[in-house]
Amino acid sequence: MEADFARRVDRSGLSTNAYITSLWSSADMPRKVRTAPVEKAILAKILCEMAAIADELRTRSNRDSVDGETNQLIADCKQHLTDIRSLVFRAMGRRG
């Protein structure tokens, strides 16, 4: 019985305590975690790199020698970074 119980817990994707609680309360079982901690770490690294790019773009856009075409290119890049940031936050299960 113990092996069968362990298989059921593994199949549920829950901790043993959460599985027992869900059986005891007859409630719907919670969903599995959407992203693994490793994936969240990778997404956090992507956000960090994107912030560095955004900082560099901000620095370059503040220079006096930047022409209108370059300013527009920088603005477009910033917008793309904002869009990607939102997607990364959604992948992490956060609003952003």
Contacts in CASP RR format, 6 or more apart in sequence:
PFRMAT RR
TARGET T0000
AUTHOR 0000-0000-0000
METHOD contacts of the structure
MODEL  1
MEADFARRVDRSGLSTNAYITSLWSSADMPRKVRTAPVEKAILAKILCEM
AAIADELRTRSNRDSVDGETNQLIADCKQHLTDIRSLVFRAMGRRG
8 19 0 8 1.000
9 15 0 8 1.000
9 16 0 8 1.000
9 19 0 8 1.000
12 19 0 8 1.000
12 22 0 8 1.000
12 29 0 8 1.000
13 32 0 8 1.000
14 22 0 8 1.000
14 29 0 8 1.000
14 30 0 8 1.000
14 32 0 8 1.000
18 30 0 8 1.000
19 29 0 8 1.000
22 28 0 8 1.000
22 29 0 8 1.000
22 30 0 8 1.000
34 93 0 8 1.000
35 43 0 8 1.000
35 91 0 8 1.000
35 92 0 8 1.000
35 93 0 8 1.000
39 91 0 8 1.000
40 92 0 8 1.000
43 88 0 8 1.000
43 91 0 8 1.000
43 92 0 8 1.000
44 92 0 8 1.000
46 88 0 8 1.000
47 85 0 8 1.000
47 88 0 8 1.000
50 81 0 8 1.000
50 84 0 8 1.000
50 85 0 8 1.000
50 88 0 8 1.000
53 77 0 8 1.000
53 81 0 8 1.000
54 78 0 8 1.000
54 81 0 8 1.000
57 74 0 8 1.000
57 77 0 8 1.000
57 78 0 8 1.000
57 81 0 8 1.000
58 78 0 8 1.000
60 66 0 8 1.000
60 70 0 8 1.000
60 74 0 8 1.000
61 71 0 8 1.000
61 74 0 8 1.000
61 75 0 8 1.000
66 74 0 8 1.000
85 96 0 8 1.000
86 96 0 8 1.000
89 95 0 8 1.000
89 96 0 8 1.000
90 96 0 8 1.000
END
